[in-house]
Amino acid sequence: MIEKIVNDLKNIFVFKETTQVGDIVLIVAERIMYALVTGIERDYAKKEEWWQVGLQLLTIPPQKIAWTLRTPQFTGQEIFTMGGEQRFVKAIDFGGGGESAQKKGGGQIDPGKKKRPFLKVIK
């Protein structure tokens, strides 16, 4: 079920390949929500590579949470289970540029072609 939702969201959003502090991530769980990444710190208590990911849920009221995740889990490379519930986390590219946007747009932007302004003066 969550796989279909994630695939549909990949057609709507431009996602980043990496996740960094300051990024806005989309979280898919029992509901879909946004969060601000406030910190990513290595969890040295674990043998394998795990990270303490601090998130500020952009809900009303805002909530601070910290999840212990592996890199593929907080970069959207895999759907994971937490507390028996499937989850997906991936950073959104709000810049509208970059490789992801060009791939979705179907190729390179022609540098010789002048872009028309977005706003139009009406007299």
Backbone bond lengths (Angstrom), bond angles and torsions (degrees), N, CA, C in turn:
res aa  C-N    CA-C-N  psi(-1)  N-CA   C-N-CA  omega(-1)  CA-C   N-CA-C  phi
1 M - - - 1.455 - - 1.531 110.90 -
2 I 1.341 116.70 -50.50 1.469 119.56 -178.43 1.531 110.87 -66.02
3 E 1.340 116.85 -29.24 1.469 120.11 178.94 1.524 110.72 -60.69
4 K 1.327 117.81 -41.11 1.464 122.00 179.96 1.525 110.17 -66.16
5 I 1.329 116.96 -42.42 1.465 120.93 178.76 1.525 109.79 -61.45
6 V 1.339 117.01 -45.89 1.463 121.42 -179.88 1.528 110.53 -62.11
7 N 1.322 118.03 -43.60 1.472 120.96 178.63 1.519 111.17 -62.48
8 D 1.335 117.66 -39.93 1.465 120.51 177.26 1.525 110.91 -64.87
9 L 1.331 117.04 -41.18 1.459 120.94 179.57 1.525 111.82 -65.78
10 K 1.319 117.62 -32.47 1.471 120.94 178.17 1.521 111.36 -65.80
11 N 1.333 117.51 -22.50 1.461 121.32 176.42 1.524 111.76 -84.96
12 I 1.323 117.62 -15.65 1.464 122.33 -177.63 1.524 111.59 -98.06
13 F 1.342 117.38 -45.25 1.456 122.86 -174.47 1.515 111.62 -100.83
14 V 1.336 115.13 154.84 1.459 121.73 168.27 1.529 105.20 -98.61
15 F 1.322 116.08 114.91 1.458 121.13 -177.39 1.522 110.81 -99.31
16 K 1.330 115.70 152.53 1.448 121.96 174.79 1.524 108.84 -87.79
17 E 1.313 116.63 155.41 1.462 121.29 177.74 1.522 111.81 -81.34
18 T 1.337 117.08 -23.64 1.453 122.02 -178.86 1.524 109.27 -119.98
19 T 1.326 115.51 168.19 1.464 121.19 175.71 1.522 107.70 -130.59
20 Q 1.335 116.27 130.03 1.461 121.96 -178.38 1.520 109.60 -131.98
21 V 1.330 115.60 164.32 1.461 120.64 174.75 1.532 108.06 -59.09
22 G 1.312 116.34 133.94 1.463 121.81 -178.47 1.513 113.52 98.54
23 D 1.324 118.02 -13.07 1.465 121.33 178.49 1.526 110.74 -74.72
24 I 1.317 115.21 151.34 1.461 121.90 170.04 1.523 105.98 -96.52
25 V 1.337 116.10 126.89 1.459 120.52 179.04 1.524 109.59 -111.66
26 L 1.305 114.74 152.87 1.454 122.16 172.83 1.519 106.84 -99.89
27 I 1.316 117.11 127.13 1.459 122.21 179.12 1.522 107.76 -112.27
28 V 1.323 115.34 125.29 1.466 120.92 175.36 1.518 106.89 -110.31
29 A 1.313 116.19 117.72 1.468 122.56 177.14 1.525 105.98 -140.00
30 E 1.320 118.11 -130.47 1.463 119.08 176.17 1.522 110.11 -69.43
31 R 1.331 115.83 -19.46 1.459 122.49 171.07 1.528 107.90 -141.68
32 I 1.312 117.19 170.13 1.461 121.96 -179.60 1.523 107.57 -103.85
33 M 1.350 116.41 130.95 1.461 120.35 -179.65 1.521 110.35 -147.45
34 Y 1.319 114.35 165.66 1.455 122.00 176.37 1.524 109.36 -103.51
35 A 1.343 115.73 154.31 1.459 120.94 174.30 1.527 108.90 -148.28
36 L 1.318 115.10 150.98 1.457 122.54 174.41 1.517 107.36 -96.78
37 V 1.332 116.81 130.28 1.463 120.82 177.47 1.527 107.70 -79.19
38 T 1.340 116.79 116.18 1.465 121.37 -176.65 1.522 112.79 -101.92
39 G 1.323 117.46 -15.01 1.457 119.42 178.95 1.516 111.96 -171.83
40 I 1.317 115.90 147.03 1.466 122.62 174.69 1.527 105.98 -138.13
41 E 1.325 115.88 109.40 1.458 120.47 -177.91 1.521 110.04 -129.89
42 R 1.311 116.16 141.19 1.468 122.85 -179.77 1.524 109.50 -63.25
43 D 1.335 116.20 134.96 1.470 122.08 175.93 1.524 107.10 -97.20
44 Y 1.326 115.96 98.28 1.464 121.25 -176.18 1.523 112.51 -77.34
45 A 1.312 118.62 -7.24 1.461 121.62 178.34 1.532 111.19 -73.18
46 K 1.312 117.52 -16.60 1.465 122.44 -179.24 1.525 109.84 -102.78
47 K 1.342 115.90 146.85 1.467 120.46 179.08 1.523 111.27 -68.55
48 E 1.327 115.69 -47.81 1.460 119.75 -178.83 1.528 109.43 -78.84
49 E 1.328 115.77 176.60 1.461 120.70 -178.12 1.526 110.83 -81.82
50 W 1.319 115.81 100.97 1.461 123.50 177.18 1.523 108.09 -121.24
51 W 1.315 116.16 153.23 1.454 122.02 -176.73 1.524 110.29 -129.48
52 Q 1.328 116.67 142.98 1.458 122.40 170.44 1.529 106.02 -88.84
53 V 1.327 116.23 109.95 1.466 121.66 -177.72 1.528 107.95 -103.71
54 G 1.327 115.36 113.23 1.461 120.94 177.02 1.512 110.01 -86.34
55 L 1.320 116.34 131.35 1.459 121.61 -178.22 1.523 109.93 -130.65
56 Q 1.310 115.89 141.52 1.462 122.81 171.63 1.518 105.67 -109.54
57 L 1.338 116.40 103.98 1.461 119.81 179.76 1.519 109.38 -65.44
58 L 1.313 116.68 131.12 1.454 121.77 -179.27 1.528 108.55 -90.33
59 T 1.309 113.88 66.50 1.464 122.95 -179.37 1.523 108.08 -120.73
60 I 1.296 116.42 175.24 1.460 121.03 175.10 1.516 107.55 -115.08
61 P 1.315 119.01 114.25 1.469 127.40 -5.20 1.526 110.33 -76.00
62 P 1.348 117.54 156.69 1.469 120.35 176.81 1.528 110.10 -61.70
63 Q 1.322 116.05 146.51 1.465 121.07 -179.43 1.519 109.47 -131.88
64 K 1.324 115.72 139.20 1.465 120.71 175.28 1.521 107.57 -98.37
65 I 1.336 115.44 133.20 1.459 120.95 176.38 1.520 108.74 -136.84
66 A 1.312 115.86 161.59 1.464 121.71 174.22 1.519 107.39 -136.36
67 W 1.313 115.77 125.45 1.457 121.86 178.29 1.521 108.74 -115.22
68 T 1.328 116.36 142.62 1.452 121.90 173.88 1.530 106.88 -95.02
69 L 1.331 116.08 112.56 1.463 121.48 -173.29 1.526 110.77 -134.65
70 R 1.325 115.10 156.78 1.458 121.26 170.70 1.528 107.80 -88.09
71 T 1.323 116.87 161.69 1.467 121.44 -177.75 1.532 112.87 -54.31
72 P 1.347 120.21 -46.38 1.472 118.65 -179.99 1.534 113.50 -62.65
73 Q 1.324 116.92 -22.49 1.457 119.99 -179.18 1.525 112.42 -78.66
74 F 1.343 118.67 -40.93 1.466 118.31 -178.17 1.525 113.03 -93.11
75 T 1.334 117.41 2.60 1.467 120.53 174.52 1.531 112.03 -110.81
76 G 1.333 116.93 10.17 1.460 120.79 174.96 1.513 115.32 76.44
77 Q 1.334 117.86 13.86 1.457 120.35 -179.93 1.521 111.92 -79.54
78 E 1.334 116.45 -17.94 1.466 119.05 178.28 1.519 110.89 -149.93
79 I 1.305 114.76 151.08 1.456 122.50 171.12 1.520 105.67 -87.36
80 F 1.327 116.80 133.21 1.458 120.42 -175.86 1.522 110.36 -127.00
81 T 1.314 115.21 167.91 1.459 121.18 -179.62 1.521 109.17 -112.90
82 M 1.334 115.59 135.01 1.455 121.90 177.02 1.529 107.05 -137.89
83 G 1.315 115.96 119.58 1.462 119.56 -177.99 1.518 112.68 63.82
84 G 1.338 116.86 31.55 1.458 121.26 179.89 1.517 114.62 78.68
85 E 1.333 116.76 4.87 1.460 121.55 -178.08 1.530 110.10 -118.11
86 Q 1.328 116.38 133.50 1.465 120.12 179.36 1.520 110.13 -72.31
87 R 1.341 114.95 143.91 1.461 121.07 180.00 1.529 110.51 -141.20
88 F 1.323 114.57 156.35 1.460 122.42 177.75 1.524 106.95 -142.12
89 V 1.337 116.70 134.04 1.465 122.44 180.00 1.523 107.92 -134.68
90 K 1.346 116.49 129.33 1.468 119.92 177.05 1.526 109.38 -155.48
91 A 1.338 115.78 140.41 1.467 122.18 -179.59 1.524 110.34 -74.40
92 I 1.326 115.14 142.25 1.461 122.15 -179.76 1.526 108.96 -99.03
93 D 1.329 116.46 138.82 1.464 122.50 176.36 1.524 107.76 -94.20
94 F 1.333 116.69 100.74 1.458 121.04 179.85 1.518 111.92 -85.50
95 G 1.351 117.09 -7.23 1.457 120.22 -177.71 1.511 113.54 -69.30
96 G 1.330 116.88 -24.21 1.454 120.21 -179.88 1.515 113.01 75.71
97 G 1.303 118.30 -3.90 1.461 121.51 -179.89 1.505 109.94 -113.74
98 G 1.283 115.00 -166.46 1.457 119.63 177.18 1.506 112.66 88.69
99 E 1.341 115.01 -179.06 1.455 121.82 -175.73 1.520 112.87 -63.35
100 S 1.332 117.05 -41.03 1.464 119.95 -176.51 1.513 111.49 -60.89
101 A 1.332 117.26 -43.82 1.459 120.67 -179.12 1.524 110.82 -66.31
102 Q 1.339 116.95 -38.09 1.456 119.47 179.50 1.512 111.03 -67.90
103 K 1.331 117.63 -37.16 1.463 120.57 177.42 1.513 110.44 -63.47
104 K 1.353 117.04 -44.31 1.451 120.58 -179.89 1.516 111.00 -67.71
105 G 1.352 116.05 -34.68 1.453 120.59 -178.03 1.522 112.66 -76.94
106 G 1.313 117.12 -10.93 1.452 119.77 175.48 1.512 114.72 95.05
107 G 1.307 118.96 17.17 1.451 117.93 174.05 1.503 113.51 144.99
108 Q 1.318 113.96 -165.35 1.449 122.22 -175.90 1.523 110.19 -78.96
109 I 1.330 115.20 152.69 1.458 121.06 172.63 1.516 106.49 -87.49
110 D 1.324 116.69 131.46 1.459 121.79 -178.75 1.529 109.07 -73.01
111 P 1.366 117.13 113.33 1.458 118.85 -177.16 1.524 113.09 -66.09
112 G 1.317 118.96 -23.00 1.457 122.54 -179.95 1.521 112.50 -79.26
113 K 1.295 116.77 -16.46 1.458 121.63 -177.30 1.521 109.01 -88.65
114 K 1.318 116.95 124.48 1.457 120.72 -178.35 1.525 109.43 -81.10
115 K 1.328 114.52 133.01 1.459 119.76 178.39 1.518 109.08 -80.15
116 R 1.318 116.12 141.49 1.449 120.92 176.40 1.519 108.72 -81.78
117 P 1.316 117.64 144.74 1.455 119.60 -179.97 1.527 111.19 -64.51
118 F 1.322 114.05 148.47 1.457 119.91 -179.13 1.525 111.00 -70.59
119 L 1.343 116.38 -42.22 1.458 120.90 -179.25 1.510 110.02 -90.75
120 K 1.318 115.22 146.22 1.460 120.76 -177.59 1.534 108.36 -123.95
121 V 1.309 117.11 133.13 1.469 121.47 178.99 1.513 108.40 -80.59
122 I 1.316 115.90 125.60 1.467 121.66 178.60 1.517 107.62 -116.36
123 K 1.342 115.04 126.19 1.483 119.29 -178.02 1.495 109.66 -103.07
